[in-house]
Amino acid sequence: IHSPQSFRSQGDKHMSSEDTENLFGEERYLGKNVRVFIAKNSRLGARPVGITFVLTAANIPLSKYISIRDALLSINHVVVGYMINALNPPLRNHRTKAQNVRDVFDELATETRGVDRFDIVGHSVGGKIALLVAALHNEDGALRNVLALDPVDQSPVEFTNQNKAKNLSLVPDADFTHNVLKRTNITMTYTDTGFFVKADHNGRAIHRNNSQNTKLINHRNAGHMCYCDAGGKISWGSVMKMADNGSEERNKKCKEEVICILKEKEKSKIGKGLKSAGKGMKGGLDDLKKDVDKVAKGGMVSMMAKSLMKF
């Protein structure tokens, strides 16, 4: 994919990629001087319940992922935007960026009270980098969820070599296999589109080698870029003419499904926690109700007691 700079050289008069990234959140340098953009939802009035990284496709500005950012903000996550420059560094690019993600989280976690795990949403090469974090930088099980949107395991191949002995594994260490609290949930999608995405190295191929520990969602007939927002300041003309766009209806449906997945994961986690807590509290609440019924015989005391039990 061409960089935003190459589009401008062809005559597009838009703001720079740095300016469009500033639409995403506050610019900060964390870890080993890694440039990220952080968004928080201050309107909810409660401290964040999670930290989620958004890793872009190669050289695609963060302004194309505002819908994903907003979905994460709606569930009170701190959202860390990281635009993936596929050209720098020229060597070990993907692995370097995977290390950067972990370093940024380790620093950011010290500022976010009560959050000791993190999630990643990655698109295209950003999806592959998310999987590299899971494979190489998750010894402590801090990575909770990965959503890899049409990941591209190329240049270099890490998970889908023909010689399987060379592949990195997404199977957790034995210590984490039976530890639900440290398990990493990995979900991938695949579209089977994109002139540069080879079927031997897409999400389906990665899942095939790690089927016991990953989930796969079929987004066939959608375009590789369907997860991006249509608006923004960068023209997509040059990219889209070279790629299979998918149908407008299918693209919309797949993007909506991703937004639902992001929101439901947090609701599911909270629901499970409440259900578990509820079992432990039920006996105590029953005893409390009996005591209240005994004491609250009438008048104002009875009214107050009934109000408490309705809460």
C-alpha positions in Angstrom: 0.0 0.0 0.0 1.3 3.5 -0.8 2.0 5.8 2.0 0.0 9.0 2.6 3.0 10.9 1.4 2.9 9.3 -2.0 -0.7 10.3 -2.4 0.1 14.0 -1.7 2.9 13.8 -4.3 0.3 12.9 -6.8 -1.6 16.1 -6.2 -3.9 15.5 -3.2 -4.1 18.6 -1.1 -4.8 17.2 2.4 -3.4 17.6 5.8 -0.4 15.5 6.7 -0.6 12.1 8.3 0.7 13.6 11.6 -2.2 16.0 11.6 -4.8 13.3 10.8 -3.4 11.2 13.6 -4.0 14.0 16.0 -7.7 13.6 15.4 -7.4 10.2 17.2 -6.2 11.4 20.5 -3.4 13.0 22.6 0.1 12.6 21.2 2.5 11.0 23.6 5.9 9.3 23.5 6.1 6.2 25.6 8.2 3.1 26.0 11.4 3.5 23.9 10.3 6.8 22.5 7.3 5.3 20.6 4.9 7.8 19.2 1.3 6.9 20.0 -2.1 8.8 20.3 -4.2 8.2 23.4 -8.0 8.7 23.7 -10.0 8.5 26.9 -13.7 9.0 27.6 -13.8 11.5 30.4 -17.6 11.9 30.2 -18.2 8.5 31.9 -17.0 9.8 35.2 -15.3 6.5 36.1 -11.8 5.2 35.9 -11.0 3.1 32.8 -11.8 -0.6 32.8 -9.3 -1.5 30.1 -6.5 -0.5 27.7 -6.8 -1.4 24.0 -4.3 -0.7 21.3 -5.4 0.0 17.7 -2.7 -1.0 15.2 -3.3 0.3 11.7 -2.7 -1.3 8.3 0.6 -0.3 6.7 1.1 3.4 6.6 -2.7 4.1 7.0 -3.5 7.0 9.2 -5.4 6.6 12.5 -8.1 8.9 11.3 -9.4 5.9 9.3 -10.2 4.0 12.6 -12.3 6.5 14.4 -15.4 4.2 14.5 -13.3 1.5 16.2 -11.9 4.1 18.6 -15.4 5.3 19.5 -16.7 1.8 20.1 -13.8 1.2 22.6 -14.4 4.6 24.3 -18.0 3.7 24.7 -17.0 0.8 27.0 -14.6 3.0 28.9 -11.3 1.8 27.6 -8.2 3.9 27.2 -7.5 3.6 23.4 -3.9 3.7 22.3 -3.5 4.4 18.5 -0.3 3.3 16.9 0.1 4.0 13.2 2.2 1.2 11.7 5.0 2.6 9.5 5.9 -0.4 7.4 9.1 1.3 6.1 10.8 2.2 9.3 12.8 0.5 10.7 13.9 -1.3 7.5 14.9 -4.4 9.4 12.9 -6.5 11.9 10.0 -4.0 11.5 7.2 -6.1 12.6 8.9 -7.6 15.6 10.2 -4.2 16.7 6.7 -2.8 16.7 5.4 -5.8 18.6 8.0 -5.1 21.3 7.0 -1.4 21.2 3.4 -2.3 22.0 4.4 -4.3 25.0 6.8 -1.5 26.2 4.1 1.1 25.9 1.6 -1.0 27.8 4.0 -1.6 30.6 4.5 2.1 31.0 0.9 3.1 30.6 -0.3 0.4 33.1 1.6 2.3 35.8 -0.7 5.3 35.1 -4.0 3.4 34.9 -5.0 2.1 38.3 -6.7 -1.3 38.4 -5.8 -2.3 34.9 -3.2 -5.0 34.6 -4.1 -6.5 31.2 -4.6 -5.1 27.7 -6.3 -5.8 24.4 -5.2 -5.2 20.8 -7.2 -4.5 17.6 -5.0 -4.8 14.6 -5.7 -4.5 10.9 -3.7 -6.1 8.1 0.0 -5.9 9.1 -1.3 -4.4 12.3 -3.2 -7.7 12.9 0.0 -9.7 12.3 1.9 -7.5 14.8 -0.9 -8.1 17.4 -0.3 -11.8 16.9 3.4 -11.3 17.4 2.7 -9.7 20.7 0.7 -12.7 21.7 3.4 -15.1 20.5 6.5 -13.3 21.8 5.6 -10.8 24.6 3.0 -12.4 26.7 4.9 -14.5 29.1 2.9 -13.1 32.0 -0.5 -13.4 30.3 -1.1 -9.7 30.4 -2.6 -9.7 26.9 -6.3 -10.4 27.3 -7.9 -10.2 23.8 -6.6 -9.9 20.2 -8.8 -9.1 17.3 -6.8 -9.4 14.1 -8.7 -8.0 11.2 -7.6 -9.7 8.0 -4.0 -10.2 9.2 -1.3 -10.4 6.6 1.6 -12.8 7.5 4.1 -11.7 4.9 7.5 -9.9 4.7 8.6 -11.9 6.6 6.4 -15.0 7.2 6.1 -15.8 10.9 3.1 -18.1 11.4 2.5 -19.7 8.0 5.8 -21.1 6.7 5.4 -24.3 4.6 8.1 -25.7 7.0 5.9 -25.6 10.1 9.0 -26.0 12.3 9.8 -22.4 11.5 6.5 -21.0 12.6 5.8 -19.1 15.8 3.0 -20.6 17.8 -0.1 -19.0 19.3 -0.7 -21.9 21.7 -0.2 -20.7 25.2 2.4 -22.0 27.6 1.4 -24.9 29.8 1.1 -22.6 32.8 -1.7 -20.6 31.1 -3.6 -23.5 29.5 -5.9 -24.1 32.5 -5.7 -20.5 33.9 -8.8 -18.7 32.7 -7.6 -15.4 34.3 -4.4 -15.5 32.2 -5.9 -16.8 28.9 -5.6 -14.8 25.8 -8.6 -14.8 23.5 -7.5 -14.6 19.8 -10.0 -13.9 17.1 -9.1 -13.3 13.4 -11.1 -12.4 10.3 -10.3 -13.1 6.7 -11.8 -11.5 3.5 -9.9 -13.3 0.7 -9.4 -10.0 -1.0 -6.6 -7.5 -1.4 -4.2 -7.9 -4.3 -1.3 -8.2 -1.9 -2.8 -10.7 0.6 -1.8 -14.2 -0.4 -4.2 -17.0 0.6 -1.3 -19.0 2.1 -0.6 -16.2 4.5 -4.0 -14.7 5.5 -6.1 -15.1 8.7 -7.5 -18.4 7.6 -4.0 -19.8 7.0 -2.8 -18.6 10.4 -5.9 -20.1 12.1 -5.2 -23.4 10.3 -1.9 -23.7 12.2 -3.3 -22.6 15.5 -6.9 -23.8 15.4 -7.1 -25.0 19.0 -6.4 -21.5 20.4 -7.9 -19.1 17.9 -11.3 -18.2 16.5 -11.9 -17.4 12.8 -14.7 -15.2 11.4 -15.5 -15.4 7.7 -15.7 -12.0 6.1 -15.3 -13.2 2.5 -16.6 -10.9 -0.2 -15.8 -7.9 1.9 -12.9 -5.6 0.9 -9.6 -5.8 2.8 -10.1 -2.2 3.8 -13.7 -2.6 4.9 -12.8 -2.0 8.6 -11.7 1.6 7.8 -13.9 4.6 7.9 -14.9 6.1 4.5 -14.3 9.7 5.6 -11.1 11.3 6.7 -8.5 13.5 4.9 -6.7 10.9 2.8 -8.0 9.9 -0.6 -8.4 6.2 -1.2 -8.6 6.4 -5.0 -5.1 5.0 -5.7 -5.4 2.1 -3.3 -9.0 1.1 -4.1 -8.3 0.9 -7.9 -5.8 -1.8 -7.2 -7.8 -3.9 -4.7 -11.0 -5.9 -4.6 -13.2 -3.5 -2.7 -16.0 -6.0 -1.9 -19.6 -4.9 -2.1 -20.8 -1.9 -0.2 -23.4 -3.9 1.7 -21.0 -6.6 2.7 -18.3 -4.1 3.8 -20.9 -2.3 6.0 -22.1 -5.6 7.5 -18.6 -6.8 8.4 -17.5 -3.5 9.9 -20.7 -3.4 12.0 -19.9 -7.0 13.2 -16.5 -5.9 14.4 -18.0 -3.0 16.3 -20.4 -5.4 18.0 -17.6 -7.8 18.9 -15.6 -5.0 20.6 -18.6 -3.9 22.7 -19.8 -7.3 23.6 -16.4 -8.6 24.8 -16.5 -6.1 27.6 -20.1 -6.7 28.4 -19.5 -10.4 28.5 -16.6 -10.0 30.9 -18.6 -7.8 33.2 -21.6 -10.2 33.0 -19.5 -13.2 33.9 -17.9 -11.3 36.8 -21.3 -10.2 38.1 -22.7 -13.7 37.8 -19.8 -15.1 39.7 -20.0 -12.4 42.4 -23.8 -12.9 42.5 -23.4 -16.5 43.5 -21.1 -15.6 46.4 -23.4 -12.7 47.5 -26.7 -14.5 47.3 -26.5 -16.2 50.7 -25.5 -13.0 52.4 -28.2 -11.0 50.7 -30.8 -13.6 51.7 -29.7 -13.4 55.4 -29.7 -9.6 55.1 -33.3 -9.6 53.8 -34.4 -11.8 56.7 -32.9 -9.4 59.2 -34.4 -6.4 57.5 -37.9 -8.0 57.5 -37.5 -8.7 61.3 -36.5 -5.2 62.2 -38.7 -3.3 59.7 -42.1 -3.8 61.3 -43.8 -0.7 60.1 -43.8 3.0 59.5 -40.7 4.8 58.1 -38.4 2.0 59.0 -40.4 -0.4 56.8 -40.4 2.0 53.9 -36.6 2.5 54.1 -36.0 -1.2 54.3 -38.1 -1.9 51.3 -36.3 0.8 49.3 -33.0 -0.7 50.2 -34.1 -4.1 49.0 -35.2 -2.7 45.6 -31.7 -1.2 45.0 
